[in-house]
Structures are given as C-alpha cells and as structure tokens.
C-alpha cells in the first residue's frame, strides 16, 4: 500500500510540469487571441475614424466652397459690370416677353374637338343662339372665329368663309404679338457680348501701351473681360432661343386648331342650310 502511494506521488510529480506547461501554453494562446482581437478592433476603429475624417473633410469643402450663385456673381463682376448689366437686362426683358406669351398661349388652348362637337350638335338642332353663347363662354381664338361665322350664318357660305378667314388672320396676328421683341433680344445678347469682347481687347492694348511691355498679366485681364462678356451673351441668347422655339410650337398648334375648326364650321353650316332648305 505504501508502495502504491509512493507511485502515485511520483506520477503526480512527473506530470505536474507538463500540465503546467500545457496550461501556460493554453493561457498564452488565449492571450494571443485576445491581443489579435484587440488589434483587429483597434484597426477597424482606426479605419472608421479615418473614413469619418474624410467625410467631414469632404463636407467641409462642400460647405466652405463658394456656391454656383456666388461664382456666377463673381464672374459677372469680373466681366465688366457695365456691359454685363446690358446682357442681363436683355435676358430679363426677353424672359418677360417669353413668359407673357406662354401664359397667353396657354390660356388660348382649348379642347377644340370637344368644342366643335358641342357646337355641331347645337347648330344641327337649330339652336344658333345657344351655339353663339357657347362661343362667347369659351376662351381662345377657335371660339372667336366660330362666333364670327355664326354671326353671318344666314348669309351666303362665301360671306361666312370670308368672315372666318379675315378674323382668323387677326387672331393669328394676336398669337404672334411680342415675338418680334423676343427675336430682337436673341440677336442683341450675343451682339452685346461681342461688343464687350472688342472693348476688352481695346482695353488690353491700352494697358500694354501704358505699361510699355507685353506682360501676360496685362493681356490676361483684358482677354478675361472680353471672353466673359461673350460667354454670357451667348448663354442669354441660347436661353431665349429655347423659350422662343417653345412659343412657336404652341402658336403652330393653335393655328392648326383654328384652321381645322374653321373647315368644320363651314361644313356644319352648309349641312344646316341644306337641312333648313329641305
């Protein structure tokens, strides 16, 4: 029994260092894993901080950088305020005419097919006064020319046609009223820009003559004024041209409606007269 106890004691003494070594190795692995995890967390945190810093820098640049309005104002002043004011005035007045025409033409547009259908029904029923009232209550040139035709419904078809054609030409002229001013400002804007270009070149040569030397700074200042006025003049002309083409398209649409409605009116009046004779 004493021998068995001695054997257990010796076995414990032999395996204790190995177990301690294994425990130390396991603890070291755990510590290494913790260190690795901590290192990964620190690296991830560093990357996040760097990304936040970059975003803040980008936002800061966007906030601190001058806006489009401020840059446009700066270039406007650099381009000689005298000539740039003339170009801006051409833009403002031209846009005023464009907006006025767009509003007028939009109010002149109606559903011509539905209007002529209702008018046809009233005329064929013999309700000429009701047809006239419908024309008076409807806005636009289509209703106006139909009303002029109905005013002479008891006359010959030739007289009705002449009345409709004559009043239609008057209404077409009203649609185009003010368009000549828009074309004027479209032509004036780049012309004013080119005038500023020529004056800027003259200023550059005057400065060269005064300084007695061809310095890049002196030449650049005059050329900058010249080019800025030209750029703004062309931009104004392009803006007004887009509005002008839109206005022309609306005028063509309304004119075609007037022509179709006039033909339809003459056909309906002719049917009404034939029905009345029968």
C-alpha positions as CSV (number, residue, x, y, z in Angstrom):
1,X,0.0,0.0,0.0
2,X,2.8,2.3,0.9
3,X,4.4,1.4,-2.4
4,X,1.2,2.3,-4.3
5,X,1.0,5.7,-2.6
6,X,4.6,6.4,-3.4
7,X,4.0,5.5,-7.1
8,X,1.0,7.9,-7.3
9,X,3.2,10.7,-5.7
10,X,6.0,10.1,-8.2
11,X,3.4,10.1,-11.1
12,X,2.0,13.4,-9.9
13,X,5.4,15.0,-9.6
14,X,6.3,13.9,-13.2
15,X,3.0,15.1,-14.8
16,X,2.6,18.4,-12.9
17,X,5.3,20.3,-15.0
18,X,3.7,19.0,-18.3
19,X,0.2,20.0,-17.2
20,X,1.5,23.4,-16.0
21,X,3.3,23.8,-19.4
22,X,0.1,22.9,-21.3
23,X,-1.9,25.3,-19.1
24,X,0.6,28.0,-19.7
25,X,0.5,27.3,-23.5
26,X,-3.3,27.5,-23.5
27,X,-3.2,30.7,-21.5
28,X,-0.7,32.1,-23.9
29,X,-2.9,31.1,-26.9
30,X,-5.9,32.8,-25.2
31,X,-3.9,35.9,-24.5
32,X,-2.6,35.9,-28.1
33,X,-6.2,35.6,-29.4
34,X,-7.3,38.4,-27.2
35,X,-4.4,40.5,-28.4
36,X,-5.2,39.7,-32.0
37,X,-8.9,40.5,-31.4
38,X,-7.9,43.8,-29.7
39,X,-5.6,44.6,-32.6
40,X,-8.3,43.9,-35.1
41,X,-10.8,46.1,-33.2
42,X,-8.2,48.9,-33.0
43,X,-7.5,48.6,-36.7
44,X,-11.3,48.7,-37.5
45,X,-11.8,51.7,-35.2
46,X,-8.9,53.5,-36.9
47,X,-10.4,52.8,-40.4
48,X,-13.7,54.1,-39.2
49,X,-12.1,57.2,-37.7
50,X,-10.3,57.8,-41.0
51,X,-13.5,57.4,-43.0
52,X,-15.3,59.8,-40.7
53,X,-12.5,62.3,-41.0
54,X,-12.5,62.0,-44.8
55,X,-16.3,62.5,-44.9
56,X,-16.0,65.5,-42.6
57,X,-13.3,67.0,-44.9
58,X,-15.5,66.5,-47.9
59,X,-18.5,68.0,-46.3
60,X,-16.4,70.8,-45.0
61,X,-15.1,71.5,-48.5
62,X,-18.7,71.4,-49.9
63,X,-19.8,73.9,-47.2
64,X,-16.9,76.2,-47.4
65,X,-16.6,76.2,-51.1
66,X,-18.5,79.1,-52.9
67,X,-21.8,78.2,-54.4
68,X,-22.9,78.5,-58.0
69,X,-24.7,81.7,-57.4
70,X,-21.7,83.3,-55.7
71,X,-19.4,82.1,-58.5
72,X,-21.8,83.5,-61.2
73,X,-21.9,86.8,-59.3
74,X,-18.1,86.9,-59.2
75,X,-17.7,86.2,-62.9
76,X,-20.4,88.8,-63.6
77,X,-18.4,91.4,-61.8
78,X,-15.2,90.4,-63.4
79,X,-16.7,90.7,-66.9
80,X,-17.1,94.5,-66.6
81,X,-20.4,95.3,-64.8
82,X,-21.3,97.9,-67.4
83,X,-21.6,95.5,-70.4
84,X,-22.7,92.6,-68.3
85,X,-25.6,94.6,-67.0
86,X,-26.7,95.2,-70.5
87,X,-26.6,91.5,-71.2
88,X,-28.5,90.8,-68.0
89,X,-31.1,93.4,-68.9
90,X,-31.6,91.8,-72.3
91,X,-32.2,88.4,-70.5
92,X,-34.7,89.9,-68.1
93,X,-36.7,91.7,-70.7
94,X,-36.6,88.8,-73.1
95,X,-37.8,86.4,-70.4
96,X,-40.6,88.8,-69.5
97,X,-41.9,88.7,-73.1
98,X,-41.5,84.9,-73.2
99,X,-43.4,84.4,-70.0
100,X,-46.2,86.7,-71.2
101,X,-46.6,84.8,-74.5
102,X,-46.5,81.4,-72.8
103,X,-49.3,82.5,-70.4
104,X,-51.4,84.0,-73.2
105,X,-51.0,80.9,-75.5
106,X,-51.7,78.5,-72.6
107,X,-55.0,80.3,-71.9
108,X,-55.8,80.3,-75.6
109,X,-55.6,76.5,-75.9
110,X,-58.9,74.5,-75.6
111,X,-60.1,71.0,-76.5
112,X,-61.1,72.0,-80.0
113,X,-62.6,68.6,-80.9
114,X,-64.9,68.6,-78.0
115,X,-65.9,72.2,-78.6
116,X,-66.7,71.6,-82.2
117,X,-68.7,68.5,-81.3
118,X,-70.9,70.5,-78.9
119,X,-71.2,73.3,-81.5
120,X,-72.2,70.9,-84.2
121,X,-75.0,69.4,-82.0
122,X,-76.4,72.8,-81.3
123,X,-76.3,74.1,-84.9
124,X,-77.9,70.9,-86.2
125,X,-80.7,71.3,-83.7
126,X,-81.3,74.8,-85.0
127,X,-80.1,76.4,-81.7
128,X,-78.0,79.2,-83.3
129,X,-78.2,81.4,-80.2
130,X,-77.1,78.6,-78.0
131,X,-74.2,78.0,-80.3
132,X,-73.3,81.7,-80.1
133,X,-73.5,81.6,-76.3
134,X,-71.2,78.6,-76.3
135,X,-68.7,80.5,-78.4
136,X,-68.9,83.6,-76.1
137,X,-68.4,81.5,-73.0
138,X,-65.3,79.7,-74.4
139,X,-62.0,81.4,-74.4
140,X,-59.5,81.4,-77.2
141,X,-59.3,82.2,-80.9
142,X,-61.1,79.0,-82.0
143,X,-64.3,80.1,-80.3
144,X,-63.8,83.6,-81.6
145,X,-63.7,82.7,-85.3
146,X,-66.6,80.3,-84.9
147,X,-68.6,83.2,-83.3
148,X,-67.8,85.4,-86.3
149,X,-69.0,82.7,-88.6
150,X,-72.3,82.2,-86.7
151,X,-72.9,86.0,-86.8
152,X,-73.4,85.6,-90.6
153,X,-75.0,82.2,-90.6
154,X,-78.0,83.5,-92.5
155,X,-75.8,84.9,-95.3
156,X,-74.2,83.1,-98.2
157,X,-71.5,80.5,-97.5
158,X,-68.9,82.7,-99.3
159,X,-69.6,85.6,-96.9
160,X,-69.2,83.3,-94.0
161,X,-65.9,81.9,-95.3
162,X,-64.5,85.4,-95.9
163,X,-65.5,86.5,-92.4
164,X,-63.9,83.4,-90.8
165,X,-60.7,83.8,-92.9
166,X,-60.4,87.5,-92.2
167,X,-61.0,87.2,-88.4
168,X,-58.7,84.1,-88.4
169,X,-55.8,86.2,-89.7
170,X,-56.4,88.8,-87.0
171,X,-56.3,86.1,-84.3
172,X,-53.1,84.6,-85.8
173,X,-51.5,88.1,-85.6
174,X,-52.6,88.3,-81.9
175,X,-50.9,85.0,-81.2
176,X,-47.6,86.3,-82.7
177,X,-47.7,89.6,-80.9
178,X,-44.5,90.3,-79.0
179,X,-42.5,87.6,-80.7
180,X,-40.5,90.2,-82.7
181,X,-39.2,91.6,-79.4
182,X,-38.0,88.2,-78.4
183,X,-36.1,87.7,-81.6
184,X,-34.6,91.2,-81.1
185,X,-33.2,90.3,-77.7
186,X,-32.0,86.9,-79.0
187,X,-29.9,88.9,-81.6
188,X,-28.9,91.6,-79.1
189,X,-27.5,89.4,-76.4
190,X,-24.6,87.9,-78.3
191,X,-24.0,91.3,-80.1
192,X,-23.6,93.0,-76.7
193,X,-21.2,90.1,-75.8
194,X,-19.2,90.6,-78.9
195,X,-19.1,94.4,-78.3
196,X,-17.7,93.7,-74.8
197,X,-15.1,91.4,-76.5
198,X,-13.9,94.2,-78.8
199,X,-13.8,96.7,-75.9
200,X,-11.9,94.2,-73.7
201,X,-9.3,93.8,-76.5
202,X,-9.0,97.6,-76.8
203,X,-8.5,97.8,-73.0
204,X,-5.8,95.2,-73.2
205,X,-3.9,97.0,-75.9
206,X,-4.3,100.3,-74.0
207,X,-2.8,98.7,-70.9
208,X,0.0,97.3,-72.9
209,X,0.7,100.7,-74.4
210,X,0.6,102.3,-71.0
211,X,2.9,99.7,-69.4
212,X,5.3,99.7,-72.4
213,X,5.6,95.9,-72.1
214,X,3.7,92.9,-73.2
215,X,3.0,91.3,-69.8
216,X,0.9,88.1,-69.6
217,X,-1.0,89.6,-66.6
218,X,-1.9,92.8,-68.6
219,X,-3.0,90.8,-71.6
220,X,-5.0,88.2,-69.5
221,X,-7.0,90.9,-67.7
222,X,-8.3,92.4,-70.9
223,X,-8.9,89.0,-72.5
224,X,-10.8,87.8,-69.5
225,X,-13.3,90.7,-69.8
226,X,-13.6,90.0,-73.5
227,X,-14.3,86.3,-73.1
228,X,-16.7,86.6,-70.1
229,X,-18.9,89.1,-71.9
230,X,-19.1,86.8,-75.0
231,X,-19.9,83.8,-72.9
232,X,-22.7,85.4,-71.0
233,X,-24.1,86.9,-74.2
234,X,-24.2,83.5,-75.9
235,X,-25.8,81.9,-72.8
236,X,-28.5,84.5,-72.8
237,X,-29.2,84.0,-76.5
238,X,-29.5,80.2,-76.0
239,X,-31.9,80.6,-73.1
240,X,-34.2,82.9,-75.1
241,X,-34.0,80.8,-78.2
242,X,-35.3,77.7,-76.3
243,X,-38.3,79.7,-75.0
244,X,-38.9,81.2,-78.4
245,X,-39.0,77.8,-80.1
246,X,-41.4,76.6,-77.5
247,X,-43.6,79.6,-78.1
248,X,-43.5,79.0,-81.9
249,X,-44.6,75.4,-81.4
250,X,-47.6,76.5,-79.3
251,X,-48.5,79.1,-82.0
252,X,-48.4,76.5,-84.7
253,X,-50.6,74.1,-82.7
254,X,-53.2,76.8,-82.0
255,X,-53.1,77.9,-85.7
256,X,-53.8,74.4,-86.9
257,X,-56.7,74.1,-84.5
258,X,-58.1,77.3,-85.9
259,X,-57.9,76.0,-89.5
260,X,-59.4,72.7,-88.7
261,X,-62.2,74.3,-86.7
262,X,-62.9,76.8,-89.5
263,X,-63.3,74.0,-92.0
264,X,-65.5,72.0,-89.6
265,X,-67.7,75.1,-89.0
266,X,-68.2,75.7,-92.7
267,X,-69.2,72.1,-93.2
268,X,-71.7,72.2,-90.3
269,X,-73.2,75.5,-91.5
270,X,-73.5,74.0,-95.0
271,X,-75.4,71.0,-93.6
272,X,-77.6,73.3,-91.5
273,X,-78.5,75.3,-94.6
274,X,-79.3,72.2,-96.6
275,X,-81.4,70.8,-93.8
276,X,-83.2,74.1,-93.4
277,X,-84.0,74.2,-97.1
278,X,-85.4,70.7,-97.1
